[in-house]
Amino acid sequence: MSALERLVTVQPAYDCIGVQPCVHGSDTCNPGTGRSHGRHNAELHMTVGGPDAEITLVIGTGWDLPSVPAHHRLARHDYYPRGRFVEFHTARPRYEGQDRREPQPDGTCKSWSGCYLAGGYTMADEPTRLLVAKGSDAVWAWLENLYNETQMDMAATALSAAEAVER
């Protein structure tokens, strides 16, 4: 068993087209006008986290709210679950020139002094196939391997920066 924290969350679906008022409470979202947040099905988030990095796999479930018309749900039925993206939150940069962000109030980036965010959209395909074919243990192993690679990326970037200072 890994010493890394494992967390599974489900972000709820929403329908800002067929439902009023806006489910996000936004003053600029006008459901039914084409100027709304649109529709989104529920997302499954699987996160592996350690002291200085979090890696999250985001998977679209295909689970829609009852307010979404049947023809919208049926048109997408064969495509779920579908990998959406893999997101990296790190305390140190993974590559030279990576933009630093302020830690978010929602707890993203924990108590780190800075946060480096990156994502990969096509990276989510492989672990989603693993989830379907082999289950969650295979995905946890994949995420933990990616966490270890991320640690190596951060170390290599720090070494490269230190060498540049010495020159």
Secondary structure, DSSP 8 states (H G I E B T S, - for coil): --SSEEEEEEE--EETTTSSS-TT--SS-BTTTTBS--EE--EEEEEEE-SSEEEEEEEE-----TTS-HHHHHHTGGG-SEEEEEEEEESS-SSTT--EE---TTSTTTT-S-EEEEEESGGGHHHHHHHHHH-HHHHHHHHHHHHHHHHHHHHHHHHHHHHHHH-
